[in-house]
Amino acid sequence: EKLRISEPSNAYDFGQIINAVNINKDKAACADLLTITDPKKLPVLLSNKLEGEIFLIFIQSLEHYVVGKDPGLVYQHLFYLSKAERFKVVLALLSRNEKEQVQQLFDLLSENQNNQYSLEDLESLKKVYEL
């Protein structure tokens, strides 16, 4: 059964949806969630709940479902994800393979670059992601 995604109004709702998405490894549903969620709200919605698994399903969902349609939105999400609590901790715990997935997403962003971000913006965000 496909998860029905509606815009979360608070961190609790967001957490519930994320847990469901994560249990089912439902990247399409996660992409829906990220498409309707204002990137600026991401740090607040994630609260202190950012974990490696969640981080990775975000990256995979953005790569598989969103970057081809809306690279600007992906850039925004990556930008605000880096402002979330525990971001540095999660980043430090990524394996080499997981870091390569993040690098792949950045590569797609530079290939699909649009007027919502410059290549300089992208380069400085890559530094934040330690790539």
Protein Blocks (a to p, Z undefined) as FASTA:
>chain_A
ZZdddddfbfklmmmmmmmmmmnopaklmmmmmmmpcfklmmmmnmmmbcfklmmmmmmm
mmmmmmmmmmmlmmmmmmmmmmpghklmmmmmpcfklmmmmmmmmmmmmmmgcfkbcfkl
mmmmmmmnoZZ
